[in-house]
Amino acid sequence: MELTWHGHSCWHVQVGDTSLLIDPFFGNPHTSLDPSDVDDPDYLLLTHAHEDHIAHAGEFPDATVVAVPELCGFVEDEMSLENAVGGMGMNLGGTVECGDAFVTMHRADHTNGAMTGYEYDVGMPAGFIISDTKPTQESDPDSTTFYHAGDTGLMSEMKDVIGPYLEPDAAAVPVGDHFTMGPTQAAIAVDWLDVDHAFPMHYDTFPPIEIDTDDFVREVKATGSNAEVHVLAGDESFTLE
């Protein structure tokens, strides 16, 4: 599984022959790419409807959208995205097969006004657990799993459900504070998830979320977690094995 961070919460995930793009927003200081520089993904995963997560979704009209039904309806009407997984999107707790990947949706603790506005709420915010095998209660040592937490605060489900039952090997967690977890709570999340690899995201995009990522590295160590923290440069890739 190849993971590429395009800044903020935007990730490209390659699983076998299947490409997934999460939260396409290229208007951030960590990427040098425009949407036109990115190959069209097979699947477009949207955690929620704030502008800094769906701003460039309309640039990928051939992708199949993976999001809650309300958000699928919004991007269909506003961005002319016609294809949604299952024909209508999915919802929390569900797992869908996306080519060579299995995508499980879990809730995130956040808000979800359309384009950060207050007129419309478009369903529960989400995070995604992406695996190359179908999740079961039987632990599979050969499975590779990546958790994109979305925009969220610290949740007990990370310790009680996602970590022990979905068993992510790696997690991308928001660390910018103000709108999401900051370094301290994000480090607790990494510890609870019991992952081998942790990636900070959702930071330095605009002034309220500017942080020193060294704080996150120190906080992860302070939890006693054995996770290796990877502070990726924009558009840098990491191979998860």
Disulfide bonds with the S-S distance in Angstrom:
none
